[in-house]
Amino acid sequence: MLHTLQMLPLAAFPVLVIVAALKDVTGYTIPNWISLALMAVFPLAAIGLRMPLATVGLDLAVGAGALVAGMAMFAAGWIGGGDAKLFAASALWIGWPAIMTDLAVTGLAGGALAVLLLGLRSTHVRPFVPNGPAWFGRLAEPGENVPYGVAIAAGALAAYPACALVQGFGLAG
């Protein structure tokens, strides 16, 4: 029974990150409750898995650094506020050194997403889009924003198996 209770907070991370990506791609918003839930469940996971205090401190530092970086990117107009909060909340879970994988995959996924959206928004593909759902039509709209939460989720999910929580639970390969 204890094993299952320990597993629940770990399962919350991928579920919440996927929900954030879906919300961003379909509505261009990442609700605050998702980032808040990620931050609220992290201590439960850390306590439940008896994570060393030094590791928790390092994860907090990585999350704080990601928050500062996200705020700077938001201030520059590169990402939305929900993206910045999701990036910080997920970085809290990912920690060091897995954040390096997170950053690399997020950057690559963001580039792939941009290329995909450029193609979708091109004059060759755009005429075929109105037949899809409204949110898809909005994705294909030239000049529309990029739902970068999708790239953040891809990076977080790719790095998750290497994070200290998963490694401490003995789930990683």
Backbone bond lengths (Angstrom), bond angles and torsions (degrees), N, CA, C in turn:
res aa  C-N    CA-C-N  psi(-1)  N-CA   C-N-CA  omega(-1)  CA-C   N-CA-C  phi
1 M - - - 1.446 - - 1.523 111.16 -
2 L 1.322 117.54 -41.11 1.453 121.08 179.83 1.525 110.24 -61.86
3 H 1.313 116.21 -38.79 1.455 121.23 179.24 1.532 110.32 -58.00
4 T 1.314 118.23 -44.24 1.462 122.90 179.18 1.513 110.99 -65.70
5 L 1.332 117.57 -41.92 1.462 120.63 179.05 1.526 111.34 -65.22
6 Q 1.324 117.25 -33.73 1.451 120.46 176.62 1.527 110.96 -70.11
7 M 1.310 116.40 -32.45 1.454 122.07 -176.00 1.533 112.57 -73.96
8 L 1.323 118.23 -31.38 1.462 121.47 -176.31 1.528 113.49 -56.45
9 P 1.326 119.36 -49.89 1.476 117.66 178.48 1.533 112.46 -62.44
10 L 1.331 117.38 -33.28 1.461 119.98 178.57 1.527 111.36 -67.06
11 A 1.321 117.08 -34.52 1.460 121.30 179.03 1.528 111.55 -72.43
12 A 1.316 116.84 -24.49 1.466 120.34 -179.10 1.526 111.72 -63.60
13 F 1.323 117.81 -35.65 1.456 120.54 -176.16 1.532 112.55 -59.09
14 P 1.334 119.27 -58.39 1.465 117.24 -178.51 1.530 113.05 -62.77
15 V 1.317 117.29 -35.32 1.466 119.93 179.47 1.529 110.10 -62.84
16 L 1.322 117.40 -48.37 1.462 120.99 -178.13 1.527 112.42 -66.19
17 V 1.321 116.65 -37.99 1.465 120.09 179.78 1.533 110.53 -67.86
18 I 1.317 117.17 -39.65 1.469 120.63 177.52 1.526 110.61 -66.53
19 V 1.327 117.11 -42.02 1.470 120.53 177.40 1.529 109.85 -60.78
20 A 1.331 117.08 -40.82 1.470 120.54 178.46 1.531 110.75 -60.67
21 A 1.330 116.72 -44.82 1.466 120.35 179.58 1.525 110.90 -62.51
22 L 1.322 116.80 -43.18 1.465 120.65 179.80 1.529 111.54 -64.84
23 K 1.319 116.75 -41.53 1.474 120.90 177.92 1.522 110.26 -62.87
24 D 1.332 116.58 -40.78 1.460 120.34 -178.34 1.523 111.33 -68.39
25 V 1.318 117.16 -43.61 1.460 119.47 -177.55 1.528 112.13 -70.57
26 T 1.312 118.09 -30.59 1.464 120.57 -177.82 1.523 113.95 -93.74
27 G 1.335 117.77 -19.88 1.460 119.23 -176.75 1.509 115.91 -139.79
28 Y 1.319 117.19 2.38 1.461 122.11 -179.77 1.525 113.22 57.12
29 T 1.314 116.72 28.98 1.464 120.85 173.39 1.523 108.78 -141.34
30 I 1.304 115.00 146.34 1.461 121.50 171.70 1.520 105.04 -117.17
31 P 1.328 117.06 109.23 1.463 119.68 -176.87 1.530 112.17 -59.27
32 N 1.317 115.18 143.49 1.473 120.98 179.79 1.521 112.23 -58.03
33 W 1.337 117.34 -31.52 1.466 119.42 -176.16 1.522 111.50 -60.96
34 I 1.337 117.64 -27.08 1.463 119.43 -179.06 1.524 110.41 -69.93
35 S 1.323 117.04 -48.54 1.473 120.28 178.39 1.526 110.87 -64.70
36 L 1.327 116.48 -39.72 1.467 120.23 177.98 1.527 111.07 -63.81
37 A 1.326 117.02 -40.79 1.468 120.29 178.50 1.529 110.72 -64.57
38 L 1.326 116.93 -41.62 1.470 119.50 177.06 1.525 110.89 -59.22
39 M 1.327 116.16 -43.60 1.473 119.46 179.91 1.524 111.81 -68.93
40 A 1.320 117.57 -34.11 1.462 120.81 -178.49 1.525 112.19 -74.03
41 V 1.325 116.99 -34.68 1.465 120.17 -176.95 1.533 111.67 -80.57
42 F 1.333 117.29 -25.49 1.465 119.83 -178.94 1.538 113.07 -54.02
43 P 1.338 119.35 -49.23 1.471 117.75 179.63 1.526 113.06 -62.18
44 L 1.321 116.92 -34.10 1.469 119.85 177.96 1.524 110.30 -63.10
45 A 1.327 115.66 -42.82 1.464 119.74 178.34 1.526 110.59 -65.80
46 A 1.323 116.66 -44.22 1.468 121.06 -178.10 1.530 111.04 -63.76
47 I 1.311 116.87 -43.00 1.473 120.60 179.30 1.523 110.00 -69.49
48 G 1.328 116.32 -44.82 1.457 120.94 -178.54 1.522 113.29 -60.90
49 L 1.325 115.90 -30.82 1.464 120.14 -179.63 1.526 112.41 -99.71
50 R 1.332 115.46 6.08 1.468 121.77 179.81 1.529 111.60 52.65
51 M 1.300 114.52 48.62 1.459 121.40 179.56 1.529 108.66 -65.80
52 P 1.335 118.03 134.53 1.464 120.15 178.63 1.532 111.46 -58.99
53 L 1.315 115.87 142.51 1.460 121.36 -177.47 1.526 111.71 -57.95
54 A 1.316 117.83 -36.44 1.466 120.86 178.55 1.524 110.99 -63.32
55 T 1.315 117.51 -38.34 1.464 121.42 178.90 1.526 110.18 -69.25
56 V 1.329 116.77 -40.36 1.463 120.72 176.53 1.526 109.23 -61.02
57 G 1.321 117.05 -43.70 1.466 121.11 178.82 1.521 111.81 -61.44
58 L 1.311 116.59 -41.71 1.466 120.68 178.36 1.529 110.68 -65.26
59 D 1.329 116.76 -41.17 1.470 120.01 176.99 1.530 110.75 -63.74
60 L 1.321 117.25 -39.88 1.468 120.63 176.67 1.531 110.80 -62.36
61 A 1.324 116.90 -40.07 1.463 121.08 178.65 1.529 111.23 -65.33
62 V 1.328 116.58 -41.52 1.469 120.40 178.11 1.534 109.61 -63.79
63 G 1.327 116.77 -43.54 1.465 120.54 177.72 1.520 112.23 -62.29
64 A 1.336 116.90 -41.59 1.466 120.75 178.62 1.528 110.72 -65.76
65 G 1.323 116.48 -41.39 1.468 119.97 176.86 1.515 111.70 -62.33
66 A 1.320 116.06 -40.13 1.464 120.81 178.23 1.530 110.84 -66.71
67 L 1.329 116.84 -35.37 1.460 120.30 177.57 1.527 110.58 -64.71
68 V 1.320 116.65 -44.55 1.469 120.60 178.27 1.530 110.21 -62.82
69 A 1.332 116.82 -45.92 1.467 120.48 178.75 1.529 110.81 -62.65
70 G 1.322 116.48 -42.77 1.459 120.65 179.03 1.525 111.99 -63.70
71 M 1.329 116.87 -40.04 1.465 120.41 177.89 1.527 110.49 -64.31
72 A 1.329 116.42 -38.93 1.463 120.04 178.48 1.527 110.78 -65.64
73 M 1.336 116.56 -41.96 1.470 119.88 178.95 1.528 110.71 -67.35
74 F 1.332 117.14 -35.65 1.459 121.11 176.32 1.530 110.11 -66.11
75 A 1.322 116.73 -44.89 1.465 120.87 179.80 1.526 111.22 -62.01
76 A 1.324 116.61 -33.06 1.465 120.85 178.49 1.528 111.79 -78.90
77 G 1.332 117.10 -9.40 1.463 120.92 -179.77 1.516 114.02 82.76
78 W 1.324 117.01 15.36 1.462 120.97 -178.08 1.521 112.58 -81.84
79 I 1.336 117.16 -33.31 1.459 121.90 179.77 1.523 108.63 -137.01
80 G 1.315 115.94 166.34 1.458 120.79 177.66 1.523 111.42 -85.34
81 G 1.309 115.69 168.87 1.461 120.84 -179.90 1.521 112.61 -64.20
82 G 1.324 116.79 -38.93 1.467 120.13 177.62 1.515 111.73 -64.13
83 D 1.349 115.97 -37.41 1.464 120.62 176.78 1.525 110.67 -62.16
84 A 1.334 116.47 -44.19 1.470 120.93 -179.37 1.525 110.84 -62.04
85 K 1.333 116.28 -42.51 1.467 120.05 -179.66 1.528 111.52 -69.15
86 L 1.334 116.76 -40.11 1.465 120.05 177.88 1.527 110.34 -64.39
87 F 1.315 117.03 -42.08 1.460 121.41 178.89 1.535 110.55 -59.47
88 A 1.320 117.14 -45.41 1.467 120.70 -179.61 1.524 111.63 -67.20
89 A 1.329 116.79 -44.78 1.469 120.27 -178.46 1.524 111.31 -65.38
90 S 1.320 116.82 -39.21 1.464 118.77 179.07 1.526 110.98 -73.01
91 A 1.329 117.65 -35.01 1.468 120.70 178.06 1.528 111.05 -63.70
92 L 1.331 117.35 -32.76 1.462 121.29 175.17 1.524 110.16 -56.03
93 W 1.311 116.73 -44.34 1.464 121.75 179.45 1.520 111.84 -71.65
94 I 1.317 116.97 -39.91 1.464 121.43 -173.17 1.523 111.47 -71.83
95 G 1.318 117.47 -45.04 1.467 121.17 176.15 1.516 114.89 64.31
96 W 1.325 112.67 -166.46 1.466 120.66 -178.09 1.511 109.91 -102.06
97 P 1.289 121.70 139.39 1.467 131.09 1.51 1.530 113.49 -94.25
98 A 1.324 118.00 3.81 1.467 120.74 -176.57 1.532 112.56 -63.10
99 I 1.334 117.78 -18.94 1.464 120.48 179.15 1.527 110.80 -60.28
100 M 1.325 117.16 -26.77 1.462 119.66 179.19 1.534 110.78 -65.93
101 T 1.319 116.77 -41.68 1.469 120.81 174.70 1.519 109.90 -63.96
102 D 1.321 115.98 -43.31 1.456 122.10 178.81 1.530 110.19 -55.86
103 L 1.316 117.08 -49.92 1.466 121.31 -178.61 1.525 111.81 -62.99
104 A 1.330 116.13 -43.83 1.467 119.82 -178.64 1.527 111.23 -64.17
105 V 1.326 116.77 -47.41 1.466 120.00 -178.47 1.528 110.58 -68.94
106 T 1.325 117.81 -38.02 1.465 120.31 177.32 1.526 110.33 -60.84
107 G 1.322 117.04 -43.98 1.463 120.36 178.46 1.517 112.43 -62.92
108 L 1.330 116.17 -45.51 1.468 120.22 178.69 1.535 111.53 -64.84
109 A 1.324 115.97 -43.38 1.468 120.09 179.35 1.530 110.55 -65.85
110 G 1.323 116.79 -37.56 1.464 120.39 177.14 1.520 111.40 -63.73
111 G 1.332 116.61 -40.93 1.459 120.41 177.01 1.522 111.51 -64.96
112 A 1.325 116.60 -43.75 1.467 120.87 178.38 1.528 110.38 -63.34
113 L 1.320 116.56 -41.20 1.466 121.11 178.57 1.525 110.67 -62.54
114 A 1.327 116.79 -42.16 1.469 120.69 179.17 1.526 110.83 -63.49
115 V 1.324 117.33 -44.14 1.465 120.59 178.74 1.531 110.28 -63.30
116 L 1.326 116.63 -43.03 1.460 121.14 178.59 1.532 110.98 -60.58
117 L 1.329 116.27 -45.12 1.462 119.65 -179.44 1.526 111.95 -68.96
118 L 1.328 117.33 -35.33 1.470 119.63 175.45 1.522 110.44 -61.42
119 G 1.337 115.95 -42.41 1.465 119.76 177.14 1.513 111.51 -64.89
120 L 1.312 116.48 -44.52 1.463 121.56 -179.25 1.525 111.15 -63.37
121 R 1.315 116.51 -33.97 1.464 122.09 -177.24 1.531 112.54 -89.45
122 S 1.312 116.80 1.03 1.464 120.33 -178.97 1.527 110.92 -71.10
123 T 1.330 115.56 160.79 1.466 120.54 -179.74 1.526 112.34 -67.35
124 H 1.334 117.24 -18.36 1.466 120.69 -179.85 1.536 112.09 -80.77
125 V 1.304 116.95 -34.37 1.472 121.02 -175.63 1.527 111.17 -98.68
126 R 1.296 117.82 -35.07 1.463 123.58 -173.76 1.538 113.67 -50.07
127 P 1.331 120.49 -40.35 1.473 119.06 -179.28 1.531 114.81 -61.27
128 F 1.312 117.61 -19.51 1.461 120.68 -178.05 1.530 113.00 -91.94
129 V 1.308 117.27 -6.36 1.465 122.01 -173.21 1.525 114.42 -77.32
130 P 1.316 121.89 -37.43 1.468 120.21 -174.11 1.526 115.60 -54.53
131 N 1.319 118.63 -16.65 1.457 120.43 179.33 1.521 113.33 -76.49
132 G 1.306 117.98 -10.90 1.455 121.45 -178.47 1.511 111.77 -89.02
133 P 1.335 116.01 -176.37 1.470 119.73 177.92 1.530 111.56 -65.07
134 A 1.325 116.53 159.13 1.471 122.30 -176.35 1.524 112.13 -56.48
135 W 1.341 117.56 -41.61 1.468 119.08 -178.35 1.523 110.88 -65.83
136 F 1.321 117.10 -33.05 1.467 120.27 178.06 1.527 110.22 -69.67
137 G 1.332 115.68 -39.10 1.461 120.27 175.49 1.515 111.62 -59.83
138 R 1.306 115.79 -38.20 1.470 119.79 178.31 1.526 111.10 -67.60
139 L 1.323 117.35 -38.41 1.472 120.83 176.08 1.528 110.76 -59.38
140 A 1.335 116.12 -34.67 1.451 121.18 -176.49 1.524 112.96 -85.40
141 E 1.302 117.09 -2.88 1.460 121.41 -177.36 1.530 110.71 -72.82
142 P 1.345 117.23 120.21 1.470 119.33 177.91 1.528 111.16 -57.78
143 G 1.306 116.21 137.94 1.462 121.53 179.13 1.517 114.45 84.93
144 E 1.323 117.70 -7.59 1.468 121.07 179.24 1.533 109.21 -70.51
145 N 1.299 116.03 158.20 1.463 121.38 179.03 1.525 111.66 -66.60
146 V 1.322 115.05 170.80 1.463 122.25 176.70 1.521 107.89 -105.05
147 P 1.331 119.06 126.42 1.467 120.71 177.86 1.540 109.85 -75.67
148 Y 1.335 115.34 79.77 1.463 120.62 -172.76 1.524 113.09 -68.35
149 G 1.326 117.12 -12.89 1.460 120.32 175.04 1.521 111.91 -58.66
150 V 1.318 116.75 -26.33 1.470 121.16 177.62 1.528 109.42 -65.74
151 A 1.330 117.00 -44.92 1.463 121.24 179.01 1.530 111.04 -67.67
152 I 1.326 116.71 -39.35 1.472 120.72 178.19 1.528 109.76 -62.58
153 A 1.319 116.32 -42.48 1.471 120.58 178.35 1.526 110.95 -63.81
154 A 1.331 117.41 -41.88 1.464 120.64 179.01 1.524 110.87 -60.53
155 G 1.324 116.72 -44.73 1.460 120.48 178.82 1.516 112.12 -64.44
156 A 1.322 116.15 -43.56 1.468 120.56 -179.39 1.525 111.29 -64.19
157 L 1.313 116.31 -43.28 1.472 119.51 -179.67 1.527 111.70 -68.33
158 A 1.324 117.28 -35.04 1.470 120.30 177.77 1.521 111.39 -67.77
159 A 1.327 116.92 -35.58 1.465 121.18 -177.61 1.524 113.11 -86.05
160 Y 1.314 117.53 -19.39 1.461 121.73 -174.16 1.527 114.36 -53.27
161 P 1.334 120.41 -43.37 1.470 118.93 179.88 1.533 113.79 -60.98
162 A 1.326 117.46 -22.36 1.470 120.37 -178.85 1.529 112.95 -94.99
163 C 1.338 118.34 -1.00 1.465 119.38 -178.17 1.539 110.35 -73.64
164 A 1.316 115.28 157.85 1.463 121.21 -175.40 1.527 112.98 -60.35
165 L 1.331 117.20 -35.61 1.465 119.33 179.95 1.522 111.86 -63.41
166 V 1.314 116.46 -47.01 1.471 120.42 -180.00 1.516 109.76 -68.88
167 Q 1.326 116.83 -42.19 1.462 120.36 178.92 1.532 110.16 -61.77
168 G 1.325 116.83 -41.11 1.470 121.19 179.79 1.515 113.46 -67.24
169 F 1.314 116.06 -26.69 1.459 120.57 179.40 1.520 111.41 -84.06
170 G 1.330 115.80 -14.42 1.461 119.92 178.12 1.517 113.48 80.52
171 L 1.356 116.98 25.92 1.462 120.13 -178.11 1.516 112.54 -92.10
172 A 1.317 117.08 -24.92 1.474 120.18 -173.40 1.522 109.55 -73.27
173 G 1.343 112.98 149.42 1.432 124.63 -176.68 1.467 116.36 -42.49
